[in-house]
Amino acid sequence: MSPTYTAGSLVAARGREWVVLPESAPDMLVLRPLGGSEDDIAAVFPTFEEVRPAEFAAPSPADLGDQRAAGLLRTALRIGFRSGAGPFRSLASIAVEPRAYQLVPLLMALRQRTVRLLISDDVGIGKTVEAGLIAKELLAQGEATRLAVLCSPALAEQWQGELREKFGIDAELVLASTVSRLERGLELGQSLFDKHPFTIISTDFIKSTRHREDFVRHCPDLVIVDEAHTCVAADDPAQGSASSASSQLRYELLRKVSADADRHLLLLTATPHSGKESAFRNLLGLVRPGLATLDLESPAGRAKLAEHFVARKRADVRTYLTKEDGLTDDSLAERTAFPSDRWTKDEPYKLTPAYRALLDDAIAYARDRVEAAGEQGKREARIAWWSVIALLRSMVSSPAAAAQTLKTRSESAAARTAQEADVLGAPVAADSADNDRLEGMDVAPGAAESEDAGARLLELAQRAARLVGPAEDAKLKALTRHLKGLIAEGYRPIVFCRYIPTAEYLAEQLDGKLGKKTKIAAVTGTLSPQQRLERIEQLAAEAAEEGDPAVRRVLIATDCLSEGVNLQHHFDAVVHYDLAWNPTRHDQREGRVDRYGQKRDQVRVITMYGEDNGIDGKVLEVLFKKHRQIKKDLGISVSVPDETASGVTDAVVEWLLLHGRQGSQESLFDLDGHQESFERIEREWSSAAEREKTSRSKYAQRAIHPEEVAREVAAVRAALGGAEEVREFALEALSDLDALVRTATHSGRDDSGDFTAQVGGTPAGLRDALAATLGNRLVEEDRPIPFRTTPAIGRGEAALVRTDPAIGAVASYVLDSALDANTPGPRPARRCGVVTTDAVTVRTTLLLVRYRFHLTLPSRTGERQLVAEDARLLAYEGLPQRARWLDDDAAAALLGARATANTHEQRARNQITRDLEGLPDLTAHLTEYGTRLAAELDASHRRVRKANEEIVRGLKVVPQEPADVLGVYVYLPPAASTVPGAEA
């Protein structure tokens, strides 16, 4: 009869050692290779294959390493952990090292039986990572089994990449363009939301009645909603636009999703209300119905909200876990490298005489058209109004956009009523922060009101086409000058335009004008979201492959890239070529590069405007300067209410039609008939700003105290290691493995801690592993591989964090070669060592011990049985039979001990043999230490989930005996290495 193996025990099968997992049965063992990952799990049938109990082999005294052997082996072991024993099951298996402040939403989530959170951290802080952490943790614990992310279709591929690359969640895209293919693979009666456990879904696609009901019936138990503010509307009857109607459809969808009280729901938005109290209340009602009616003026109401709501600005987290946060010292302080500020400048340009004449004639045409339409009826008047706005916006954008607009029929011309004309025409003027029609918004609008543009419009179009190029297009000429200046200072700019023809025109005109070493690409709405990302990556790769630091890249883009897409790794400056008609759109553009991970401390921003075109100067004066003043006064950016922006731009156009460009120097605030409306706009905007500031202060995150975060961060770092440990490990290991390593300070560049490594001389096994993560070409051609201390890395670079695949490849090779004494070539780490050092005064031994724990983790779906690992350093003075044990800090300090004298080889073997032979005498202490460690882990799990008694009730952490002694290292005082018999 086959023996019965308990979870966590060691067995030998198929020529290697395995750990028995809880899913095993007497007739089938589910096994994970010792030191392996979840991907290596296998099933073995004892009836058909030989399986026998195994013990981890003791180190060999013949295989001695140097003074660094213990530290290298310990770090390699910890980097390889993918199943840590602490309360955060997922942190060991993700490919991102979260900032301490990003753990706050996770801690809030783990205190709730059903997770309901509104995460409203500022742009660029990392809401995607915070949501990904929660999702990965809930899935790892069995609290959730399926996941759906609802987002804009333009962001779907980015969400897919983030979940796959950082969190190991392979999600299927459910978009209008993919659903037919997905449905063809379904069985009869099967929902695609059942077949695919992890999905990323276009909110606009799924909100329709046909798809909504199927999704609600088969909705996963965990849902993340990105840009959640677009899914609610204010309770305002004046909000009758197509945008608010679309928001209402999304709101109905989310109300049905949130109605299941057992469903986990994460709502993400950087703008939870933008001053609209009713919209904010509606959003809170999706989190928990009771939150919508809470008295948020009372301390009790705010405390209840704080359990579900987190909203922080960059200033709140730029430095974290310091004495200012109430901690006793700064030992765990974390400083996040957000760009310190934006360098902004408004750059004017003046029209050439030919362009000025064209614009004057276009304004004259527009005036005549509006006057004529006004006599024909309300419908005709509204069609003419939107056609005129399209004409004027395109005219000041570029000759290419103007020519296209003048020859194209206005979309509003198909309207049957004045109201329908407003619905069809409004997007022409809308640059709203909440606009849900980003897709297609960069198409040049039409100005013609029939299929036949008419002789007057065609003549204007022909004149516009003749103005292309820097000779007659002063705006293009000015842009070229600004880009050359940015490039000369080492910047990599993005140029944002309003229309596709303008972006394509700029890419064509700038080609070859910015220097031979500048690469240029255009990204517009003509490309699918996936193609946009691919073109950006291609541009970055082309610049990187040149291998010349002088190579620069310039991206020309429309607003299809102004939301959601993260570009901070590739670009560090923004040029607003076309002035948006809402300052919030500029904030969104700039937010693509001004965010966490940006290498530049200061992002450059240039806003171009025509000082004599009659439009830009007034929009800048009224909207942008007010927006900037609010941000300066309050320290926060407040979204401009849509009604405010449209009211201002309507007034600008009316004034232009009445007075032409010649009256453009007069202030809008001095205009007859507009003074009262502008004063009202001023009051509304200031009121919204004050409400935003008040809410930020009133609802500041207070549910999780920094002390609680610090305690968990310290535990995670103790189990998994920190950034400096990883850097030292990578430097030493690569050098020992015969890589050519150059540090930044050696090359005279900086003291950032970065270094490069050429791995052509390293063992073949390591080269193969690195090629799989960094690219064959980089390794085969023996190019320098940059290792960066910042997570902001580019293609072909490695981040010095434990979860980076390249670091994992190095750690795996170091660990495997240490365990296999027959590995050919250099072996940086060994399982034994003897060091003579003045760091000790008596004979001291350091043990590297691996503990395995059998965890019983209750969840809403039942108990989960897991096997987890932890690595610990234990040290004692004297011989094993009379060991005097040191505390954990003293044991860890031995890793820094350096040899101060040579140790004779034979004497070293004699010394290590004594400890190896005495290992049985240490068993009782190792067992007792494991029991104590299990109790600490148990307390940690209970502490993190302290508000959830139901989940905590059945928790168990049981150590699996015996512990594995991976390494034994003896430290001798100088006298002991020279005086015979001096053993203690």
Secondary structure by P-SEA (a helix, b strand, c coil): cbbbbccccccccccbbbbbccccccccccccccccccccbbbbbcccbbbbbbcccccccccccccaaaaaaaaaaaaaccccccccccccccccccccccaaaaaaaaaccbbbbbccccccccaaaaaaaaaaaaaaaccccbbbbbccccaaaaaaaaaaacccccccccccccaaaaaaacccccccccccccccccccccccaaaaaaaaaccccbbbbccccccccccccccccaaaaaaaaaaaaaaaaaccccbbbbbbbcccccccaaaaaaaaaaacccccccccccaaaaaaaaacbbbbccccccccccccccccccccbbbbbcccccbbbbbbbbbcaaaaaaaaaaaaaaaaaaaaaaaacaaaaaaaaaaaaaaaaaaaccaaaaaaaaaccccccccccaaaaaaaccccccccccccccccccccccccccccccaaaaaaaaaaaaaccccccaaaaaaaaaaaaaaaabbbbbbbbccaaaaaaaaaaacccccccbbbbbbcccccaaaaaaaaaaaaaaaaacccccbbbbbbbcccccccccccccccbbbcccccccaaaaaaaaaccccccccccbbbbbbbbccccccaaaaaaccaaaaaaaaaaccccccccaaaaaaaaaaaaaaaaaccccccccccccccccaaaaaaaaaaaaaaaaaaaaaaaaaccccccaaaaaaaaaaaaaacccaaaaaaaaaaaaaaaccccccccccccccccccccccccccaaaaaaaaacccaaaaaaccbbbbcccccccccccccccccaaaaaaaaaaaaaaacccccccccccccccccccccccbbbbbbbbbbbbcccccccccccbbbbbbbbbbbcccccccccccaaaaaacccccccccccaaaaaaaaaaaaaacccaaaaaaaaaaaaaaaaaaaaaaaaccccccccbbbbbbcccccccbbbbbbcccccccccccc
